[in-house]
Amino acid sequence: MPRHKATADTATSPPDAREQWLRLDQQLCFALYSSSLAMTKLYKPLLAPLGLTYPQYLVMLVLWEADGLAVGQLGQRLSLDSGTLTPLLKRLEALGHLERRRAQDDERRVDIFLTPAGRKLRRQALDIPGQLACASACDLTELAALTRRLHELRGQLAAASEAA
């Protein structure tokens, strides 16, 4: 197929609108990705006094909401597979924040329970959302609205992915 040579008209005409969407700064995926990196970087010093990494913090957030979840339920809530979740849980158990127990009614299932130290850690984490709001220059209402919209977007993308 012969290559199209740019003429004076096409070289100076505005690019196809679709071309503009191929710019990095136009990509929603990159905005989400780079925002996620910035968020994780911000959390690192906030979580250091708790002795937690960001993924460990996410596990603790879920358990502070609902103690005694099965590993599978925890994985669903965090969108993590057991291969990723198990090392996190083992480390949190080694730190004394939780314990894993085989379910009495089904020994194939492992349930996760906070220890007293894990419950106590919640109190130390209470100021983290406010610190995040301060760092983001957003008030809590603004952050809540953005979070809601991102949850909606995630649901829409998941539905589109399942339909494909």
DSSP file (Angstrom, degrees, kcal/mol; ACC not computed):
  #  RESIDUE AA STRUCTURE BP1 BP2  ACC     N-H-->O    O-->H-N    N-H-->O    O-->H-N    TCO  KAPPA ALPHA  PHI   PSI    X-CA   Y-CA   Z-CA
    1    1 A M              0   0    0      0, 0.0     2,-0.1     0, 0.0     0, 0.0   0.000 360.0 360.0 360.0 128.2    0.0    0.0    0.0
    2    2 A P        -     0   0    0      0, 0.0     2,-0.2     0, 0.0     0, 0.0  -0.377 360.0-113.8 -68.7 145.3    1.5    3.4   -1.0
    3    3 A R        -     0   0    0     -2,-0.1     2,-0.5     1,-0.1     0, 0.0  -0.557  28.1-117.9 -77.6 142.0    2.2    5.8    1.8
    4    4 A H        -     0   0    0     -2,-0.2     2,-0.4     1,-0.0    -1,-0.1  -0.689  24.5-141.2 -81.3 125.5    0.2    9.0    1.8
    5    5 A K        -     0   0    0     -2,-0.5     2,-0.3     1,-0.0    -1,-0.0  -0.735  20.2-117.2 -87.9 134.0    2.3   12.0    1.4
    6    6 A A        -     0   0    0     -2,-0.4     2,-0.2     4,-0.1    -1,-0.0  -0.518  30.2-154.7 -69.8 130.8    1.3   15.0    3.5
    7    7 A T     >  -     0   0    0     -2,-0.3     4,-2.5     1,-0.1     5,-0.2  -0.500  33.8 -98.8 -95.9 173.6    0.3   17.9    1.3
    8    8 A A  H  > S+     0   0    0      1,-0.2     4,-1.3     2,-0.2     5,-0.1   0.876 124.5  52.8 -59.5 -36.3    0.4   21.5    2.4
    9    9 A D  H  > S+     0   0    0      1,-0.2     4,-1.1     2,-0.2     3,-0.2   0.942 113.3  40.0 -67.2 -47.1   -3.3   21.3    3.1
   10   10 A T  H  4 S+     0   0    0      1,-0.2    -2,-0.2     2,-0.2    -1,-0.2   0.815 111.1  58.5 -74.2 -28.5   -3.2   18.3    5.4
   11   11 A A  H  < S+     0   0    0     -4,-2.5    -1,-0.2     1,-0.2    -2,-0.2   0.819 116.1  33.7 -70.0 -29.5    0.0   19.4    7.1
   12   12 A T  H  < S+     0   0    0     -4,-1.3    -1,-0.2    -3,-0.2    -2,-0.2   0.552  97.5  99.4-103.1  -9.1   -1.6   22.6    8.3
   13   13 A S  S  < S-     0   0    0     -4,-1.1     3,-0.1    -5,-0.1    -3,-0.0  -0.411  88.1 -89.4 -76.5 155.5   -5.1   21.4    8.9
   14   14 A P        -     0   0    0      0, 0.0    -1,-0.1     0, 0.0     3,-0.1  -0.340  51.3-103.2 -63.4 143.1   -6.2   20.5   12.4
   15   15 A P        -     0   0    0      0, 0.0     5,-0.1     0, 0.0    -4,-0.0  -0.252  46.7 -82.3 -65.2 155.2   -5.5   16.9   13.3
   16   16 A D    >>  -     0   0    0      1,-0.1     3,-1.2    -3,-0.1     4,-1.1  -0.280  39.3-121.6 -51.8 137.6   -8.4   14.4   13.4
   17   17 A A  H 3> S+     0   0    0      1,-0.3     4,-1.0     2,-0.2     3,-0.3   0.838 114.1  59.4 -56.1 -33.3  -10.3   14.7   16.7
   18   18 A R  H 34 S+     0   0    0      1,-0.2     3,-0.4     2,-0.2     4,-0.3   0.844  97.6  59.7 -64.9 -31.6   -9.5   11.0   17.3
   19   19 A E  H X4 S+     0   0    0     -3,-1.2     3,-1.5     1,-0.2    -1,-0.2   0.876  98.4  58.1 -62.4 -38.0   -5.8   11.9   17.1
   20   20 A Q  H >< S+     0   0    0     -4,-1.1     3,-1.5     1,-0.3    -1,-0.2   0.840  98.3  60.3 -61.5 -32.7   -6.2   14.2   20.1
   21   21 A W  T 3< S+     0   0    0     -4,-1.0    -1,-0.3    -3,-0.4    -2,-0.2   0.596  93.5  66.0 -73.8  -9.1   -7.5   11.4   22.2
   22   22 A L  T <  S+     0   0    0     -3,-1.5     2,-0.3    -4,-0.3    -1,-0.3   0.404  75.7 109.7 -90.5   2.7   -4.2    9.5   21.7
   23   23 A R  S X  S-     0   0    0     -3,-1.5     3,-1.7    -4,-0.1     4,-0.4  -0.601  76.2-127.8 -76.3 138.3   -2.3   12.2   23.7
   24   24 A L  G >  S+     0   0    0     -2,-0.3     3,-1.8     1,-0.3     6,-0.2   0.893 107.9  55.2 -53.9 -45.0   -1.2   10.9   27.0
   25   25 A D  G 3  S+     0   0    0      1,-0.3    -1,-0.3     5,-0.1    -4,-0.1   0.612 103.6  57.0 -69.4  -9.8   -2.7   13.8   29.0
   26   26 A Q  G <  S+     0   0    0     -3,-1.7     2,-0.6    -6,-0.2    -1,-0.3   0.508  83.5 105.6 -91.9  -7.1   -6.1   12.9   27.4
   27   27 A Q    <>  -     0   0    0     -3,-1.8     4,-2.0    -4,-0.4     5,-0.1  -0.642  53.9-162.9 -84.9 118.4   -6.1    9.4   28.7
   28   28 A L  H  > S+     0   0    0     -2,-0.6     4,-2.7     1,-0.2     5,-0.2   0.898  93.3  58.7 -59.9 -41.1   -8.4    8.6   31.6
   29   29 A C  H  > S+     0   0    0      1,-0.2     4,-2.5     2,-0.2    -1,-0.2   0.894 107.7  45.2 -58.6 -40.7   -6.4    5.4   32.2
   30   30 A F  H  > S+     0   0    0     -6,-0.2     4,-3.1     2,-0.2     5,-0.3   0.883 110.6  53.3 -72.1 -37.2   -3.2    7.5   32.7
   31   31 A A  H  X S+     0   0    0     -4,-2.0     4,-1.7     2,-0.2    -2,-0.2   0.916 114.1  43.1 -61.6 -42.1   -4.9   10.0   34.9
   32   32 A L  H  X S+     0   0    0     -4,-2.7     4,-2.3     2,-0.2    -2,-0.2   0.924 116.1  48.1 -68.1 -44.5   -6.2    7.2   37.1
   33   33 A Y  H  X S+     0   0    0     -4,-2.5     4,-2.2    -5,-0.2    -2,-0.2   0.943 114.8  43.4 -62.2 -50.5   -2.9    5.4   37.1
   34   34 A S  H  X S+     0   0    0     -4,-3.1     4,-2.2     1,-0.2    -1,-0.2   0.848 113.6  52.3 -69.1 -32.2   -0.7    8.4   37.9
   35   35 A S  H  X S+     0   0    0     -4,-1.7     4,-2.5    -5,-0.3    -1,-0.2   0.891 108.2  52.0 -66.6 -39.1   -3.2    9.6   40.6
   36   36 A S  H  X S+     0   0    0     -4,-2.3     4,-2.6     2,-0.2    -2,-0.2   0.910 109.6  49.1 -62.8 -42.5   -3.0    6.1   42.1
   37   37 A L  H  X S+     0   0    0     -4,-2.2     4,-2.2     2,-0.2    -2,-0.2   0.924 112.5  47.7 -62.2 -43.9    0.8    6.3   42.2
   38   38 A A  H  X S+     0   0    0     -4,-2.2     4,-2.1     2,-0.2    -2,-0.2   0.889 112.0  50.6 -64.3 -38.8    0.6    9.8   43.8
   39   39 A M  H  X S+     0   0    0     -4,-2.5     4,-2.3     2,-0.2    -2,-0.2   0.933 110.3  48.2 -64.7 -46.7   -1.9    8.5   46.4
   40   40 A T  H  X S+     0   0    0     -4,-2.6     4,-1.4     1,-0.2    -1,-0.2   0.892 111.2  51.3 -61.8 -39.8    0.2    5.5   47.3
   41   41 A K  H  < S+     0   0    0     -4,-2.2    -1,-0.2     1,-0.2    -2,-0.2   0.892 110.1  49.6 -64.0 -39.8    3.2    7.8   47.7
   42   42 A L  H  X S+     0   0    0     -4,-2.1     4,-0.8     1,-0.2    -2,-0.2   0.883 108.8  52.6 -65.9 -38.9    1.2   10.2   49.9
   43   43 A Y  H  X S+     0   0    0     -4,-2.3     4,-2.6     1,-0.2     5,-0.3   0.803  90.2  79.4 -67.7 -29.5    0.0    7.3   52.1
   44   44 A K  H  X S+     0   0    0     -4,-1.4     4,-1.3     1,-0.3    -1,-0.2   0.901  99.5  36.4 -51.5 -53.8    3.5    5.9   52.8
   45   45 A P  H  4 S+     0   0    0      0, 0.0    -1,-0.3     0, 0.0    -2,-0.2   0.809 116.0  55.9 -71.1 -25.4    4.5    8.4   55.5
   46   46 A L  H  < S+     0   0    0     -4,-0.8    -2,-0.2     1,-0.2     4,-0.2   0.849 113.7  40.1 -70.4 -33.2    1.0    8.5   56.9
   47   47 A L  H >X>S+     0   0    0     -4,-2.6     5,-1.6     1,-0.2     3,-1.1   0.647  93.0  85.9 -90.3 -16.7    1.0    4.7   57.4
   48   48 A A  G ><5S+     0   0    0     -4,-1.3     3,-1.1    -5,-0.3    -1,-0.2   0.888  86.3  53.9 -54.4 -44.3    4.6    4.5   58.6
   49   49 A P  G 345S+     0   0    0      0, 0.0    -1,-0.3     0, 0.0    -2,-0.1   0.791 109.9  49.1 -63.0 -23.9    3.7    5.1   62.3
   50   50 A L  G <45S-     0   0    0     -3,-1.1    -2,-0.2    -4,-0.2     3,-0.1   0.599 110.3-125.4 -86.3 -12.6    1.1    2.3   62.0
   51   51 A G  T <<5 +     0   0    0     -3,-1.1     2,-0.3    -4,-0.9    -3,-0.2   0.794  66.7 130.0  72.3  28.9    3.8    0.0   60.5
   52   52 A L      < -     0   0    0     -5,-1.6    -1,-0.3    -8,-0.1     2,-0.2  -0.873  53.0-139.6-118.1 147.5    1.5   -0.8   57.5
   53   53 A T     >  -     0   0    0     -2,-0.3     4,-2.4    -3,-0.1     5,-0.2  -0.526  40.1-101.0 -87.1 168.4    2.0   -0.7   53.8
   54   54 A Y  H  > S+     0   0    0      1,-0.2     4,-2.1     2,-0.2     5,-0.2   0.933 123.3  47.9 -59.9 -47.7   -0.8    0.6   51.6
   55   55 A P  H  > S+     0   0    0      0, 0.0     4,-1.8     0, 0.0    -1,-0.2   0.892 112.0  50.7 -61.5 -36.4   -2.1   -2.9   50.7
   56   56 A Q  H  > S+     0   0    0      1,-0.2     4,-2.4     2,-0.2    -2,-0.2   0.895 107.5  54.0 -65.2 -38.7   -2.0   -3.9   54.3
   57   57 A Y  H  X S+     0   0    0     -4,-2.4     4,-2.6     1,-0.2    -1,-0.2   0.903 105.7  52.9 -60.5 -42.4   -4.0   -0.8   55.2
   58   58 A L  H  X S+     0   0    0     -4,-2.1     4,-1.9     2,-0.2    -1,-0.2   0.911 108.8  49.5 -61.0 -42.3   -6.7   -1.7   52.7
   59   59 A V  H  X S+     0   0    0     -4,-1.8     4,-2.3     1,-0.2    -2,-0.2   0.933 111.7  48.9 -60.2 -45.8   -7.0   -5.1   54.3
   60   60 A M  H  X S+     0   0    0     -4,-2.4     4,-2.6     1,-0.2    -2,-0.2   0.886 106.3  56.7 -64.2 -38.7   -7.3   -3.5   57.7
   61   61 A L  H  X S+     0   0    0     -4,-2.6     4,-1.1     1,-0.2    -1,-0.2   0.927 109.5  45.9 -57.2 -45.1   -9.9   -1.1   56.5
   62   62 A V  H  X S+     0   0    0     -4,-1.9     4,-2.2     1,-0.2     3,-0.4   0.924 113.9  47.8 -65.4 -43.5  -12.1   -3.9   55.4
   63   63 A L  H  < S+     0   0    0     -4,-2.3    -1,-0.2     1,-0.2    -2,-0.2   0.825 105.9  57.7 -69.8 -30.3  -11.6   -5.9   58.6
   64   64 A W  H  < S+     0   0    0     -4,-2.6    -1,-0.2     1,-0.2     3,-0.2   0.798 111.8  44.1 -67.2 -26.5  -12.4   -2.8   60.7
   65   65 A E  H  < S+     0   0    0     -4,-1.1     2,-0.3    -3,-0.4    -2,-0.2   0.873 134.6   9.8 -80.0 -41.2  -15.7   -2.7   58.9
   66   66 A A  S >< S-     0   0    0     -4,-2.2     3,-0.5    -5,-0.1    -1,-0.2  -0.772  73.3-161.2-148.0  93.1  -16.5   -6.4   59.1
   67   67 A D  T 3  S+     0   0    0     -2,-0.3    46,-0.2    -3,-0.2    -3,-0.1  -0.423  72.4  38.4 -72.3 148.6  -14.3   -8.6   61.3
   68   68 A G  T 3  S+     0   0    0     44,-1.5    -1,-0.2     1,-0.2    45,-0.2   0.737  75.8 158.9  86.2  24.2  -14.4  -12.4   60.7
   69   69 A L  E <   -A  112   0A   0     43,-0.6    43,-3.3    -3,-0.5    -1,-0.2  -0.456  43.9-111.7 -77.4 151.9  -14.6  -12.4   56.9
   70   70 A A  E  >  -A  111   0A   0     41,-0.3     4,-2.5    -2,-0.1    41,-0.3  -0.506  29.6-113.4 -73.9 152.6  -13.6  -15.4   54.8
   71   71 A V  H  > S+     0   0    0     39,-2.7     4,-2.7     1,-0.2     5,-0.2   0.897 118.8  53.7 -54.8 -42.1  -10.5  -14.9   52.7
   72   72 A G  H  > S+     0   0    0     38,-0.2     4,-2.2     2,-0.2    -1,-0.2   0.894 108.4  48.3 -61.4 -41.1  -12.6  -15.2   49.6
   73   73 A Q  H  > S+     0   0    0      2,-0.2     4,-2.5     1,-0.2    -1,-0.2   0.911 111.9  49.6 -65.1 -42.0  -15.0  -12.4   50.8
   74   74 A L  H  X S+     0   0    0     -4,-2.5     4,-1.9     1,-0.2    -2,-0.2   0.917 110.4  50.9 -62.3 -43.7  -12.0  -10.2   51.7
   75   75 A G  H  X>S+     0   0    0     -4,-2.7     5,-2.5    -5,-0.2     4,-0.9   0.898 110.3  49.3 -61.0 -42.0  -10.5  -10.8   48.2
   76   76 A Q  H ><5S+     0   0    0     -4,-2.2     3,-0.6     1,-0.2    -2,-0.2   0.929 110.0  51.0 -62.4 -45.3  -13.8   -9.9   46.5
   77   77 A R  H 3<5S+     0   0    0     -4,-2.5    -1,-0.2     1,-0.2    -2,-0.2   0.858 119.7  35.5 -61.5 -36.3  -14.1   -6.7   48.6
   78   78 A L  H 3<5S-     0   0    0     -4,-1.9    -1,-0.2     2,-0.2    -2,-0.2   0.442 106.4-122.3 -97.2  -2.2  -10.5   -5.7   47.6
   79   79 A S  T <<5 +     0   0    0     -4,-0.9     2,-0.4    -3,-0.6    -3,-0.2   0.901  68.5 134.4  58.0  42.8  -10.6   -7.1   44.1
   80   80 A L      < -     0   0    0     -5,-2.5    -1,-0.2    -6,-0.2    -2,-0.2  -0.946  53.2-129.6-121.9 143.1   -7.5   -9.3   44.9
   81   81 A D    >>  -     0   0    0     -2,-0.4     4,-2.5    -3,-0.1     3,-1.0  -0.446  32.4-106.0 -83.9 166.1   -7.0  -12.9   44.2
   82   82 A S  H 3> S+     0   0    0      1,-0.3     4,-2.7     2,-0.2    -1,-0.1   0.802 117.8  63.1 -65.6 -28.0   -5.9  -15.3   46.9
   83   83 A G  H 34 S+     0   0    0      1,-0.2    -1,-0.3     2,-0.2    -3,-0.0   0.819 113.0  35.5 -65.0 -29.9   -2.3  -15.5   45.5
   84   84 A T  H <> S+     0   0    0     -3,-1.0     4,-0.9     2,-0.1    -2,-0.2   0.837 120.4  48.3 -86.5 -39.4   -1.9  -11.7   46.2
   85   85 A L  H  X S+     0   0    0     -4,-2.5     4,-2.5     1,-0.2     5,-0.2   0.878  99.1  65.0 -72.8 -40.2   -4.0  -11.7   49.4
   86   86 A T  H  X S+     0   0    0     -4,-2.7     4,-2.6     1,-0.2     5,-0.2   0.901 102.0  47.3 -56.0 -48.5   -2.4  -14.6   51.3
   87   87 A P  H  > S+     0   0    0      0, 0.0     4,-2.2     0, 0.0    -1,-0.2   0.885 112.0  52.2 -62.1 -34.9    1.1  -13.1   51.7
   88   88 A L  H  X S+     0   0    0     -4,-0.9     4,-2.4     2,-0.2    -2,-0.2   0.931 111.5  46.2 -62.0 -45.0   -0.6   -9.9   52.9
   89   89 A L  H  X S+     0   0    0     -4,-2.5     4,-2.3     2,-0.2    -1,-0.2   0.893 110.6  52.3 -66.6 -40.1   -2.5  -11.8   55.5
   90   90 A K  H  X S+     0   0    0     -4,-2.6     4,-2.4    -5,-0.2    -1,-0.2   0.915 111.1  47.5 -61.9 -42.1    0.5  -13.8   56.6
   91   91 A R  H  X S+     0   0    0     -4,-2.2     4,-1.8     2,-0.2    -2,-0.2   0.920 112.1  48.8 -66.1 -43.6    2.5  -10.6   57.1
   92   92 A L  H  <>S+     0   0    0     -4,-2.4     5,-2.5     1,-0.2     6,-0.8   0.844 111.7  50.8 -64.6 -32.8   -0.4   -8.9   59.1
   93   93 A E  H ><5S+     0   0    0     -4,-2.3     3,-1.3     4,-0.2    -2,-0.2   0.911 108.1  51.4 -68.9 -42.4   -0.7  -12.1   61.2
   94   94 A A  H 3<5S+     0   0    0     -4,-2.4    -2,-0.2     1,-0.3    -1,-0.2   0.827 107.0  54.7 -63.3 -31.2    3.1  -12.0   61.8
   95   95 A L  T 3<5S-     0   0    0     -4,-1.8    -1,-0.3    -5,-0.1    -2,-0.2   0.568 118.3-115.8 -77.5  -8.8    2.7   -8.4   62.9
   96   96 A G  T < 5S+     0   0    0     -3,-1.3    22,-0.4    -4,-0.3    21,-0.3   0.643  84.0 115.7  86.2  15.5    0.0   -9.5   65.4
   97   97 A H  S   <S+     0   0    0     -5,-2.5    18,-1.9    20,-0.2     2,-0.3   0.700  78.9   5.9 -91.8 -20.8   -2.9   -7.6   63.8
   98   98 A L  E     -B  114   0A   0     -6,-0.8     2,-0.4    16,-0.3    16,-0.2  -0.965  59.2-140.7-152.0 167.2   -5.0  -10.6   62.7
   99   99 A E  E     -B  113   0A   0     14,-2.8    14,-2.7    -2,-0.3     2,-0.5  -0.996  13.2-139.5-135.0 145.7   -5.3  -14.3   62.9
  100  100 A R  E     -B  112   0A   0     -2,-0.4     2,-0.4    12,-0.2    12,-0.2  -0.868  24.7-179.3-102.4 132.0   -6.4  -16.8   60.3
  101  101 A R  E     -B  111   0A   0     10,-2.8    10,-3.5    -2,-0.5     2,-0.2  -0.993  30.6-116.1-133.8 140.2   -8.7  -19.6   61.4
  102  102 A R  E     -B  110   0A   0     -2,-0.4     8,-0.2     8,-0.2     5,-0.2  -0.521  43.4-107.8 -67.2 137.3  -10.2  -22.6   59.6
  103  103 A A        -     0   0    0      6,-2.9     3,-0.2     3,-0.6     6,-0.2  -0.450  18.4-138.7 -67.8 139.1  -14.0  -22.3   59.6
  104  104 A Q  S    S+     0   0    0      1,-0.2     3,-0.2    -2,-0.1    -1,-0.1   0.854 102.3  45.7 -68.3 -34.8  -15.7  -24.8   61.9
  105  105 A D  S    S+     0   0    0      1,-0.3     2,-0.2     2,-0.0    -1,-0.2   0.652 129.7  19.0 -85.3 -14.7  -18.5  -25.6   59.5
  106  106 A D    >   -     0   0    0     -3,-0.2     3,-2.0     3,-0.2    -3,-0.6  -0.734  62.3-164.0-156.4  99.8  -16.2  -25.9   56.4
  107  107 A E  T 3  S+     0   0    0      1,-0.3    -3,-0.1    -3,-0.2    -1,-0.0   0.581  87.3  69.8 -70.4  -5.5  -12.5  -26.5   56.9
  108  108 A R  T 3  S+     0   0    0     -6,-0.1     2,-0.4     2,-0.0    -1,-0.3   0.748  89.9  77.6 -75.0 -22.6  -11.7  -25.5   53.3
  109  109 A R    <   -     0   0    0     -3,-2.0    -6,-2.9    -6,-0.2     2,-0.5  -0.707  67.8-156.2 -93.3 136.6  -12.6  -21.9   54.3
  110  110 A V  E     - B   0 102A   0     -2,-0.4   -39,-2.7    -8,-0.2     2,-0.3  -0.952   9.3-157.8-111.3 127.0  -10.3  -19.6   56.2
  111  111 A D  E     -AB  70 101A   0    -10,-3.5   -10,-2.8    -2,-0.5     2,-0.5  -0.784   8.1-139.0-103.9 149.1  -11.8  -16.8   58.2
  112  112 A I  E     -AB  69 100A   0    -43,-3.3   -44,-1.5    -2,-0.3   -43,-0.6  -0.919  20.0-177.1-113.8 128.3   -9.8  -13.7   59.2
  113  113 A F  E     - B   0  99A   0    -14,-2.7   -14,-2.8    -2,-0.5     2,-0.1  -0.974  24.8-121.9-127.2 138.3  -10.2  -12.1   62.7
  114  114 A L  E     - B   0  98A   0     -2,-0.4   -16,-0.3   -16,-0.2   -17,-0.1  -0.477  23.5-138.9 -70.9 145.6   -8.7   -9.0   64.1
  115  115 A T     >  -     0   0    0    -18,-1.9     4,-2.4    -2,-0.1     5,-0.2  -0.507  34.7 -97.4 -90.0 170.2   -6.6   -9.3   67.3
  116  116 A P  H  > S+     0   0    0      0, 0.0     4,-2.4     0, 0.0     5,-0.2   0.900 129.3  52.6 -55.3 -38.8   -6.9   -6.8   70.0
  117  117 A A  H  > S+     0   0    0    -21,-0.3     4,-1.7     1,-0.2   -20,-0.2   0.886 108.0  50.7 -64.1 -38.3   -3.8   -5.1   68.6
  118  118 A G  H  > S+     0   0    0    -22,-0.4     4,-0.6     2,-0.2    -1,-0.2   0.884 111.5  47.1 -66.6 -39.1   -5.4   -5.0   65.2
  119  119 A R  H >X S+     0   0    0     -4,-2.4     3,-0.8     1,-0.2     4,-0.6   0.888 110.5  53.1 -67.3 -39.1   -8.6   -3.4   66.6
  120  120 A K  H >X S+     0   0    0     -4,-2.4     3,-0.9     1,-0.2     4,-0.9   0.839  97.9  65.3 -65.3 -33.6   -6.4   -0.9   68.5
  121  121 A L  H 3X S+     0   0    0     -4,-1.7     4,-1.1     1,-0.2     3,-0.3   0.799  88.8  68.9 -60.0 -29.5   -4.6    0.1   65.3
  122  122 A R  H XX S+     0   0    0     -3,-0.8     3,-0.7    -4,-0.6     4,-0.5   0.895  94.3  55.2 -57.0 -41.9   -7.9    1.5   64.0
  123  123 A R  H X< S+     0   0    0     -3,-0.9     3,-1.0    -4,-0.6    -1,-0.2   0.881 105.1  52.8 -60.7 -38.5   -7.8    4.3   66.6
  124  124 A Q  H 3< S+     0   0    0     -4,-0.9     3,-0.4    -3,-0.3    -1,-0.3   0.738 107.1  54.0 -68.7 -22.0   -4.3    5.3   65.3
  125  125 A A  H X< S+     0   0    0     -4,-1.1     3,-1.6    -3,-0.7    -1,-0.2   0.502  77.9  98.2 -90.5  -4.5   -5.7    5.5   61.7
  126  126 A L  T << S+     0   0    0     -3,-1.0     4,-0.4    -4,-0.5    -1,-0.2   0.785  82.7  48.9 -59.1 -30.5   -8.5    7.9   62.5
  127  127 A D  T 3> S+     0   0    0     -3,-0.4     4,-2.1    -4,-0.2    -1,-0.3   0.581  87.2  88.0 -86.5  -9.0   -6.7   11.0   61.3
  128  128 A I  H <> S+     0   0    0     -3,-1.6     4,-2.4     1,-0.2     5,-0.2   0.916  84.9  51.1 -61.5 -46.7   -5.5    9.6   58.0
  129  129 A P  H  > S+     0   0    0      0, 0.0     4,-2.4     0, 0.0    -1,-0.2   0.907 111.9  48.4 -59.0 -39.4   -8.6   10.5   55.9
  130  130 A G  H  > S+     0   0    0     -4,-0.4     4,-2.3     2,-0.2    -2,-0.2   0.884 110.4  51.0 -66.0 -37.8   -8.4   14.1   57.2
  131  131 A Q  H  X S+     0   0    0     -4,-2.1     4,-2.4     2,-0.2    -1,-0.2   0.886 110.3  50.1 -65.6 -38.0   -4.7   14.3   56.4
  132  132 A L  H  X S+     0   0    0     -4,-2.4     4,-2.1     2,-0.2    -2,-0.2   0.922 109.5  50.4 -64.6 -44.4   -5.4   13.0   52.9
  133  133 A A  H  X>S+     0   0    0     -4,-2.4     5,-1.6     1,-0.2     4,-0.7   0.914 111.3  49.1 -60.4 -43.1   -8.1   15.6   52.4
  134  134 A C  H ><5S+     0   0    0     -4,-2.3     3,-0.9     1,-0.2    -2,-0.2   0.930 111.9  47.9 -61.9 -46.6   -5.7   18.3   53.6
  135  135 A A  H 3<5S+     0   0    0     -4,-2.4    -1,-0.2     1,-0.2    -2,-0.2   0.819 111.9  50.0 -65.4 -31.4   -2.9   17.1   51.2
  136  136 A S  H 3<5S-     0   0    0     -4,-2.1    -1,-0.2     2,-0.2    -2,-0.2   0.570 103.8-129.6 -84.4  -8.4   -5.4   16.9   48.3
  137  137 A A  T <<5S+     0   0    0     -3,-0.9     2,-0.4    -4,-0.7    -3,-0.2   0.791  71.8 119.0  60.8  28.3   -6.7   20.5   48.9
  138  138 A C      < -     0   0    0     -5,-1.6    -1,-0.3    -6,-0.2    -2,-0.2  -0.923  64.4-124.8-118.5 146.9  -10.2   19.0   48.7
  139  139 A D     >  -     0   0    0     -2,-0.4     4,-2.4    -3,-0.1     3,-0.2  -0.476  34.2-102.6 -83.9 167.8  -12.7   19.0   51.5
  140  140 A L  H  > S+     0   0    0      1,-0.2     4,-2.4     2,-0.2     5,-0.1   0.829 121.8  54.9 -61.0 -32.8  -14.3   15.8   52.7
  141  141 A T  H  > S+     0   0    0      2,-0.2     4,-2.2     1,-0.2    -1,-0.2   0.916 109.2  47.5 -65.1 -43.0  -17.5   16.5   50.7
  142  142 A E  H  > S+     0   0    0     -3,-0.2     4,-2.4     2,-0.2    -2,-0.2   0.916 112.7  48.5 -63.4 -44.4  -15.5   16.9   47.5
  143  143 A L  H  X S+     0   0    0     -4,-2.4     4,-2.6     1,-0.2    -2,-0.2   0.892 110.1  52.1 -63.9 -39.5  -13.5   13.7   48.2
  144  144 A A  H  X S+     0   0    0     -4,-2.4     4,-2.5    -5,-0.2    -1,-0.2   0.909 110.5  47.9 -63.2 -42.1  -16.7   11.8   48.9
  145  145 A A  H  X S+     0   0    0     -4,-2.2     4,-2.3     2,-0.2    -2,-0.2   0.915 113.1  47.8 -65.4 -42.9  -18.3   12.9   45.6
  146  146 A L  H  X S+     0   0    0     -4,-2.4     4,-2.3     2,-0.2    -2,-0.2   0.911 111.8  50.3 -63.5 -42.4  -15.2   12.0   43.7
  147  147 A T  H  X S+     0   0    0     -4,-2.6     4,-2.2     2,-0.2    -2,-0.2   0.921 110.1  50.2 -61.8 -45.0  -15.0    8.6   45.4
  148  148 A R  H  X S+     0   0    0     -4,-2.5     4,-2.2     1,-0.2    -2,-0.2   0.922 111.1  48.7 -59.1 -44.7  -18.7    8.0   44.6
  149  149 A R  H  X S+     0   0    0     -4,-2.3     4,-2.6     1,-0.2    -1,-0.2   0.883 110.2  51.0 -65.7 -37.7  -18.1    8.9   40.9
  150  150 A L  H  X S+     0   0    0     -4,-2.3     4,-2.7     2,-0.2    -1,-0.2   0.871 108.3  52.4 -67.3 -35.6  -15.1    6.6   40.7
  151  151 A H  H  X S+     0   0    0     -4,-2.2     4,-2.2     2,-0.2    -2,-0.2   0.916 110.5  48.5 -63.4 -42.2  -17.1    3.7   42.1
  152  152 A E  H  X S+     0   0    0     -4,-2.2     4,-2.4     2,-0.2    -2,-0.2   0.936 111.8  49.1 -61.4 -46.4  -19.7    4.4   39.5
  153  153 A L  H  X S+     0   0    0     -4,-2.6     4,-2.8     1,-0.2     5,-0.2   0.916 109.2  52.0 -59.7 -44.8  -17.1    4.4   36.8
  154  154 A R  H  X S+     0   0    0     -4,-2.7     4,-2.6     1,-0.2    -1,-0.2   0.912 110.4  49.3 -59.5 -42.1  -15.5    1.2   38.1
  155  155 A G  H  X S+     0   0    0     -4,-2.2     4,-2.3     2,-0.2    -1,-0.2   0.901 111.8  48.2 -62.6 -41.3  -19.0   -0.5   37.9
  156  156 A Q  H  X S+     0   0    0     -4,-2.4     4,-2.3     2,-0.2    -2,-0.2   0.909 113.6  46.9 -66.1 -42.4  -19.5    0.8   34.4
  157  157 A L  H  X S+     0   0    0     -4,-2.8     4,-2.4     2,-0.2    -2,-0.2   0.894 111.8  50.7 -67.4 -39.0  -16.1   -0.4   33.2
  158  158 A A  H  X S+     0   0    0     -4,-2.6     4,-2.4    -5,-0.2    -2,-0.2   0.915 111.0  48.9 -64.0 -41.9  -16.6   -3.8   34.9
  159  159 A A  H  X S+     0   0    0     -4,-2.3     4,-1.9     2,-0.2    -2,-0.2   0.912 112.4  48.1 -63.9 -42.2  -20.0   -4.2   33.2
  160  160 A A  H  X S+     0   0    0     -4,-2.3     4,-1.3     1,-0.2    -1,-0.2   0.885 111.4  51.0 -65.6 -38.1  -18.4   -3.3   29.8
  161  161 A S  H  < S+     0   0    0     -4,-2.4    -2,-0.2     1,-0.2    -1,-0.2   0.901 110.8  47.9 -65.8 -41.1  -15.6   -5.7   30.4
  162  162 A E  H  < S+     0   0    0     -4,-2.4    -1,-0.2     1,-0.2    -2,-0.2   0.848 111.1  51.6 -67.4 -34.2  -18.0   -8.6   31.3
  163  163 A A  H  <        0   0    0     -4,-1.9    -1,-0.2     1,-0.2    -2,-0.2   0.762 360.0 360.0 -73.8 -24.7  -20.1   -7.8   28.2
  164  164 A A     <        0   0    0     -4,-1.3    -1,-0.2    -3,-0.1    -2,-0.2   0.482 360.0 360.0 -75.9 360.0  -17.0   -7.9   25.9
